[in-house]
Amino acid sequence: MNTAVSKELRREVLEANLRIPRAGLATLTWGNVSGVDRQAGVFVIKPSGVAYDVLGEEDLVVVSLADGSVVEGRLRPSTDTETHRSLYLAFPSIGGVTHTHSTHAVAFAQARRPIPVLGTTHADTFNGPVPVTEALTPQQCAEGYEYHTGQVIVDLLGRDDTRAREVPGALVAHHGPFTWGADATASLEHAVVCEAVAEMALHTIALGAVEPPRHVLDRHFTRKHGPGAYYGNPPSA
């Protein structure tokens, strides 16, 4: 066993993956979560194609952050591993990444439309629309497809780590959502929010969307994020 990877990280990544179907974010095995240990230079990710109901801690795969090689594990890592690695390398604040094919977020991705900010539920987590990437080129699909999937997200955000913290998710055109956060748990929670606000947006657009006041959206984001945040209580409370 690789002693550089903590038991806590393995457990967190496993639990986050198991929450994907519980949250209604995946059909079959269409989703994965990873968590990074930057000090050890590795990340832990779900294996490819393994059903959630049989997934165990021993099935998780440890991957080198530097070159993408498997450090530990008897199974092949998720096919999206290189996308996760691209995001970790580009954005130092990211500690966990989640990818799903949740229905409503995928609808926006397939339509190549960002998820608009139509109310405070969205603004609580995303300081702006959930953006959508450009479509991958034939060359990007032919070689290093998963790597280039990560790179179109990186390019979309301009390699801006502050923007990645304020808008912790993006839609890959014709594909689906990738979300991230300070750890694996946060990345999964952002995937839950992304799907929820996508569903709300579709209903709101159908009814006739009205642009909300900017000052209201700003207030909702800043009360949960940044130096003046006051939402919630410390863990010991």
N, C-alpha and C positions, 0 to 999 in steps of 0.2 A: 504493500500500500504506500502511496505517496504521502508521506507525513507532512509535506508542505501544504496540503489541502486540508483545511479544518473540517471536523465532523459537522460543525454548525453550518458551514457553507453547503455541504452535501445535503444536509437535512432541509435547509431552506430552499435549495433548488428543486429537490424532490417535491416538497410540499407545494411550491409554486406551480410546478407542472401538473400535479394532481388537481389543483384548483381550476385548471383550464376547462375541463369538461363540466365540473360542478357549476362553473359560472356560465355555462352555455356558450362558450367561445369556440368550440371545436366540434367537428364531425369526424368520426373515426380517429385518426392520429394527426389531424391537421393543426398542429401547434407545438411550440417548444419554448422553453425558458432556459436561460443560462445565468450564471453568476460568476463574477471575476474575483480573483485574488491577485491584485496587482503586485503585492510584495513577492509572492511566489512566482509571478509571471505566467499564470495559468487561469483558465476558466473551466467551469463545470457545466455540462450541457446534456440535455436529453439525447438518448440514442435514436437513431433513425428508425421510424416505422414501428416502434414498440407501443403496444396499446397501454393506455393509462391504467386500466384495471389490473395489469400485471406488472407495472413498472415498480422497481425497487431501487433502493439506494445503491446497491451493488451494480445496477445496470448503467448508472450515470458514467459519462465519459469525461476525462480530464484532458484538456487540449492546451498546447503551448500557445501563449499569446504572441510570441515572437514569430513563429513560422507555421502555426496551424497543425503541427504534428500531434498525434495522440500520445500523451504522456502516460496515461493509465486507462484501462478499460478493455473489456473483451469484445465489446460491440462497436460497430461503426457509429460515429457521432451523427447528429442531425445533418441532413443535407444543407441546412441553412447555416452551418457552422461558420463558414467564411464571411457571411453577412454579419453575424454577431461580432466576429473578430474585427472586421472593418470598423464597426461602430466603437468598439472598445479602444482601438488604436487612435481614432480620430478625436474622441471626446473623453478627456480625462475624468470628468465628473460621473461618467456612467459606471454603475456597479452591477447592473443587471439588464438583460434584454429579453423581451417577449415577442414572439411572432404568432399570430393566429390567422384563421380565415373566417372570422366572425362575420355573420351575414350582412349587417347593415354597413359596417366599415368597408367590407369588400365591395359593396354596391357603389360606394363613392369612388373607390380605387378603380373599379372597372369602368366607371363613367369618366374617369380622370378629372374628378372634381374634388377640391379640398372640402373638408367638413367645416362649414361656416360657423362663426360664433353667433348664435341666435339667442343666447340667454345666459343667466348666471351659473347654471349647472356646468356648462362648458367652461366658463371663465374661472371657475374654482380651480381648475387643473391646468388648462391650456391658455396661455397668454397670447391668443390669436388663433386663427384657423389651424386645423390639422392639415398640413400641406400635402400636396401630391407631387411625386417626382415626374420627370420626363420618362418616356418609354425607353427601354433599353434598345440599343441598336443591334442589328444582326451580328456584328462583330462581338459585341459584349455578351450576347447570348451563346455564341459559338465557343467561346473560350473564357473560362473563369466567370461563368454566369453568376454564381452566388457571391463572389467577390465584387463583381460590378453592381450587383443588387445593393450591396452595402455602400458602394461608392456613389451611386446616384442619390442616396439619402445624404451622404456626407456633402456632396456638391450642393444639394438643395438647401442645406443649412449653412452653406458657406464656411464649413469647418469651424463654426462659431460655437464654442462650448457654452457660452451664456445663453444663446438661443436654444441649444439642446436642453438646457435645464428648464427654460421657461415654456418650451413647447416639446414635451417629452414623448413625441410620437410623430410618425409620418406614414403616408400611404404610398406604397410602390405601385405605379401605374399598372393596371390590368392584373394585379397580384393581390395585395392586401396590406394590412397594417403591421408595422413594427413599432413597438413602444419600448421605453427604457426608463430607468430611474436610478436612485442611489444604491439600490440593491435589487436582488431578484424579486423580492416581494413587492417592492414599489413598482417595478416594471410590469408585473402582472396586474396590479391595481390600476395602473394607467391603461392597460389593455381593456379592463372592465369599463373604465370611464369612457374610453374611446368608442367602444361599441354602443354604450348607452347614449352618448351624445349624438352619434351617427343616427341611431333610431329616432331620437327626438327631433333631429334636424329634418329627417325625411317627412315626418308627420307635420312639422311646422311649415316646411316648404309647400306641402300639399294644401294646407289651410291658408297660406298666404303669409310669407315671412315679413316681419317688420324689423328693420335694423335697430338693435337696442342701444341705449345711450352709452357712449364710451366711458363716462365717469362711473357708471354702475358696474360695468365689466371690470374696470381697473380696481375698483374697491373690493370686489370679490376675489380677484387674484391676489392682491396685496395683503388681505387679511389672513391668507393661508401661506403666503410665501414671502421671503425676504426679511429684512431686519425688524420691520414693524408688525410681523405676523402675530396674531393673537388667537387664532382658531385652535381648539382642542386643548388637551392637558398633557403634561409630561407623563411618561409611562408609569411612574410610581404612584400617580394620583388615583 
